[in-house]
Amino acid sequence: MIEIVPVTTSQELKVFVEFPFQLYQKSPFWVPPLIKDEIETLDAKKNPVFQNATAHYFIAKKDGKLAGRVAVIINHVEVEELHKKKVRFGWFDAIDDLGVTKALMDQVFKIGREHQLEYAEGPVGFSNMEKAGILTKGFDEMNTMITWYHYPYYAEHFEKLGFEKQATWVEYRIKDPQEIKDKVRKFSKLVKERYGLSVIRFKNKKEILPYVDAMFGLLNNTYNTLQTFVPIQQYQIDYYKKKYFGFLTPDYITCIQDQSGKLIAFSVVMPSFSKALKKANGKLMPLGWYHIIKAQRKNDTAAFYLIGIDPEYQGKGVTAIIFEEMQELFKAKGIREVETNPELIENKAVQQLWKDYNPVQHKERSTFRKIL
């Protein structure tokens, strides 16, 4: 017997958040989120995204035992301003039982129809700044801090239920990224001189703060033509500052300014936190912070998270400056491997960035869509 239970209390929300810890407890590849952060993200009283979104959470039980979960989300900016009649679903996890997945999706469809929406798509978060996509390749790879891990049967369930792939992201691994290509160094120098650009370097986190809003503004301008784009609101920017600020390592951040001091490009690289989060197992105390700090200070693996370039400077070689800075960093830090963030498969411009570094595509993930 399959039962679907709506989450209505803080204790039930905790059960919702902790279900994957039970489902993936034997997986060496699943990297757990921080439980406290997950609860705050899903709490309408703490996450400002609920100023323009609503969400419902459901837990599935089979024969009285926990068997799955799903969040049903409506992003009102997306629906009302971008005119995408979409009900989102995310935080989806389930045992290998098609009946459980179907029962959870029936709740998604029900809420979508109640709001006169036209299709369901997921898994996604509240906005395009959050985790997205069901893993379809790379099941023997650890997920990063900004991605979900899934078992192979997830995609099979959705295909059997009549879903079709919508957006697809690819991820790459780059080995031995320290060598600075002569042509990168020369081109970087040329671009700096031609456009009067300079690199901003940071000694501490406090120096980064004045540039954060401008970074998100560049993200909006960089990716506003992609299919998953939803404008980032100021209150979301303030929230992301708080959520991820503790993970930032100042010398891993590259900002580029023009002669007037205007930010025209940036990149965010971080030491890989996958192994540290695995050891923390969802909690910062008592030893979680130790593993995070250790990963920040000594690590041979990095993760490339964000890049933003002012449209006026796209295609003008600004990425050469970013790559020169990153390679200097990797050499100084002893980084032997870099993992890219998920990139939409049609975003060829970003994928071209890695072509000189022998990238290997090691993961792929997709959202799945179904007409209501």
C-alpha positions, 0 to 999 in steps of 0.5 A: 500500500502506497500512502502520500502524506503532506508535510505540515510540521517542522518535524515532518520537514526534518523527515523530508530532508533526512530521507536521502540519508536513509536511501543513499546510506550505502552509496559511496558516491552520494554527497549529503547536503547540510541538513540545517541549510536544507531545512532553511531553504525549504522553510517559507519563514526563512527563505526569501524566495517565497516572496515569489514562490509557493511550495508543497512537500510530500512524503511517500510511504509504502507499507508504513515505511518511508519510500519517497519525497517530492517538493511541488513548486510554483515560481510566480515570476516564471509563470506570471512574468515569463509566461511559462505555465510550468509547475516545478518539482524538486527534492525528488527521491524514491525507492526503486518502485514505479508506483511510488514515483507515480504517486508522487508525480500525481501530486505534482500534476494535481497542484499544477492543474489546480493552478491552471498550469500546462506542464510539469518539469523537474527536478529543479529548485526554486530558481535557476541558481539551484540544483537541477536535473536527474543524473543520467550519466556518471553514477560512479562519480561523487556529486558536487555541492551544487548538484544532486546524485541519483540512482540509475532507475530514476530516469527509467521511472520518468520515461516509463511514466511518459515524461520526455527530457527537457533541459540537459546539462553536461559536466567535465573533468580536467586533469592536470590543469596547471600548465599555463598555455603560452597562447593563453598568457599572450592573448590575456596580455593582449586583451588587457591592453586592448580594452584597458582591463585589469584583474581584481584580487582579494585578500579576504572575504570582506573585500569580495562583498562590494562586488557580489551584487554586480556578479549576480547582475552579470549572471542575469545578463550572461544567461538571460537567453538560456531556456532555464533562465529566471531573473535573480531577485535582489532578496535572493542575492542577499540570501545566496550571499549568506548561504554560500559565503562561508564556503568562499576562498578569496584567492579562488575568486577572479574579477575583471574591471574596465578602466572606470572600475566597472565589473565586466567579468568574474569567475568563482572556483572553489576547492572541492567540498565533496569529500568533506561534505561526505565526512560531515554527513549533513552536520557541521558540528562537532567535526563537520566544520573541521572537514570543510576548513581542511578542504579549503586549506589543502586540496588537490581538486577544485570545482568551477562553479560560476562565470559571468561576462558582460555581453559587451565583452563576450567573444572578445577574449576575456576568458583568456584573462580568467584562465590565466588567473585560474592556472596561476592559482592551480599551480600555486595551490597544487590543484591536479584536477578540476570539475566543471559545473553543469552546463546546458548542452546547447551552451556551446560557448561555455563548453568551448572554454575547456577545449584546449585542456583535454576535457572528459565529459563524465556526467550528464543530467536532465530535467524531465517534462510532461504535459498535464 
